[in-house]
Amino acid sequence: MKISKQFVGDTMWIALSIIGIMHALAFFVRDTGFELPVFIAFGIFVVIITWRSQLNGLLIAFAEIFVGGHGHLLDVD
């Protein structure tokens, strides 16, 4: 197996797509009245994913930390 296949596979493209969608969603939702409902919906989605597979929940947590754990969807002042 080529080493590039290990890092540039289907999983990477899925992760990049989801990260891109979340950043686009954060761009349109930030500083509007829809921040909290979107944040709650995303939280419920993550709980369901984690309930089904703890590995996927851990991957979501690491993606949030590595990509930028600075709270795009909800700012707390």
C-alpha positions as CSV (number, residue, x, y, z in Angstrom):
1,M,0.0,0.0,0.0
2,K,1.3,3.4,-0.9
3,I,1.8,5.8,2.0
4,S,-0.1,8.5,0.2
5,K,-3.2,6.3,0.1
6,Q,-3.1,6.1,3.9
7,F,-3.5,9.9,4.3
8,V,-5.3,10.8,1.1
9,G,-8.2,8.4,1.0
10,D,-12.0,8.6,1.1
11,T,-12.1,9.3,4.8
12,M,-10.0,12.4,4.3
13,W,-12.3,13.8,1.6
14,I,-15.3,13.1,3.8
15,A,-13.7,14.9,6.7
16,L,-12.7,17.8,4.6
17,S,-16.2,18.1,3.1
18,I,-17.8,18.1,6.6
19,I,-15.3,20.7,7.9
20,G,-16.0,22.9,4.8
21,I,-19.8,22.6,5.3
22,M,-19.5,23.5,9.0
23,H,-17.4,26.5,8.2
24,A,-19.9,27.6,5.5
25,L,-22.7,27.1,8.0
26,A,-20.9,29.0,10.7
27,F,-20.3,31.9,8.2
28,F,-24.0,32.3,7.5
29,V,-25.3,31.6,11.0
30,R,-22.9,33.6,13.1
31,D,-24.3,36.8,14.8
32,T,-27.9,35.8,13.8
33,G,-30.8,34.5,15.8
34,F,-30.1,31.0,14.5
35,E,-26.9,30.4,16.4
36,L,-28.4,28.5,19.4
37,P,-30.8,26.3,17.4
38,V,-28.0,25.2,15.0
39,F,-25.7,24.7,17.9
40,I,-28.3,22.5,19.7
41,A,-29.0,20.5,16.5
42,F,-25.3,19.9,15.9
43,G,-24.9,18.9,19.6
44,I,-27.7,16.3,19.3
45,F,-26.2,15.0,16.0
46,V,-22.8,14.6,17.7
47,V,-24.4,12.8,20.7
48,I,-26.2,10.4,18.4
49,I,-23.1,9.7,16.3
50,T,-21.0,9.2,19.5
51,W,-23.7,6.9,21.0
52,R,-23.5,4.7,17.9
53,S,-19.7,4.7,17.7
54,Q,-17.4,6.1,20.3
55,L,-14.6,6.1,17.8
56,N,-16.5,8.5,15.5
57,G,-17.3,10.7,18.5
58,L,-13.6,10.8,19.4
59,L,-12.8,11.7,15.8
60,I,-15.3,14.6,15.9
61,A,-13.7,15.8,19.1
62,F,-10.2,15.7,17.6
63,A,-11.4,17.4,14.4
64,E,-12.9,20.2,16.5
65,I,-9.6,20.6,18.5
66,F,-7.3,20.5,15.5
67,V,-9.3,22.5,13.0
68,G,-10.1,25.4,15.4
69,G,-11.8,24.9,18.7
70,H,-12.8,28.6,18.8
71,G,-16.6,28.2,18.7
72,H,-17.8,29.4,15.3
73,L,-21.5,28.6,16.0
74,L,-21.8,30.0,19.4
75,D,-19.8,32.8,21.1
76,V,-19.9,33.0,24.9
77,D,-19.1,36.4,26.3
